[in-house]
Amino acid sequence: MRKLLLVLLIVSVLFFAVAPVGVSSAEATPYEYAAAFASLYPTRTLGGDLEQASSAVLVSFLDALGYRVETPSFVHQIESANTSAKITCHYNHVLGFKDNGKGKTVLIGTYYGTFEPSDGDGVGEGAETALSVGALQSVAAKLSTISCDYDIVIAFWGGMALSEFDVEKCGVDLDTLALYINLDGVAAGTYDYLYCDDVKRAHATYFKGIIEEAGADILDPPAYKRAISYAFSDGTYVQAHLGILGANNAFLAEDVPCASFVGGAWTYETGVYRYEGKGDVAGTSEDTFEVIDRRNGGKEETEKRLLAVSDVIVKGVTGEGLSAALDRAEKEVSGADLRSPLAYYLILFIGAGVVILLFILLIVRQGKDRREQVWEGAFRTPEEESTREGSPFEEFEGEKNQDPPKDDGEDDVFRF
């Protein structure tokens, strides 16, 4: 196995050294990067030998672009589906650092492995994640030659959903992190979306402006976000909605501003499914470029969507307004803030106060209505009296016709 792995690593390096879409080409399209990567390692099952082997391709790619490369490694154990034995999985992240001397970092990342098989026919070509890898390779190539107001870190995450993503061990200093940009299944779904947070913040508005300026077909997530879940051999992976399936969920929990570009069909009916009414392709035999291109309406449409996402990211990271937007976002309330215990009790207290206030106003209003009814019954306007039939004194007629009280000779007030 070790000899085979060594041969695969050598072939990978040689391929990317001579391939037109390899490390020597900064003009390749995101689609070309994706196809080249997937052609070498179509079944990069998370935590497996081929996922580790494919990381060597990404290391060579970033190194050739001038990035300082680090590969933090991890070990994870899962219980076999057939026996009680533990299976040990090794995986690593691939990080490329470009120091612009700014002291603040923009981190851009995506997973590069593939899901384990979920049907009996295999896992296709691993195209769904490869498309995001290709888009990130294109972003890395462009940012390698551009100066901006932030240090840049390109991250290809390994292990995918083996365990909870640990931001403390991901290899990036959280104290310097100003923004995390995530790519998840872009161009591998009915639509592409931009999700930033459960509450709107300044950086979301900023990137929305970039999208509109570029004329990119990238949508806002819907107001209703359906909960979703994936089943794996070591348990069920549950998340609140499609927007936080990636590593951005862990960074959001640390109150780091995030912008996630995600592909799918984010509707009530289809939920997590990448394609509306057709289901997900990840972990199935349909996870191929041919199937995804066909569902997108042709290869050209897939290429167009990938290029749009990568261009928006590059323009957003290098734009003059990003610093101001992130400064404002840092001072704004985030979704993580609202999910904290303190926020829960504060919202509960405010909600109870509002209910009590509404109850008091309702009581006051009812009392006012009763008083108005009494006064309206007791008095009439001159116009009402003029149009009224009968004598205006008829209310007193009964009292006038009554017999006067009898005088019994006793004084009701003074008695002696």
Order of alpha helices (4+ residues) and beta strands (2+ residues): alpha-alpha-alpha-beta-beta-beta-beta-beta-alpha-beta-beta-beta-alpha-beta-beta-beta-alpha-beta-alpha-alpha-alpha-alpha-alpha-alpha-alpha
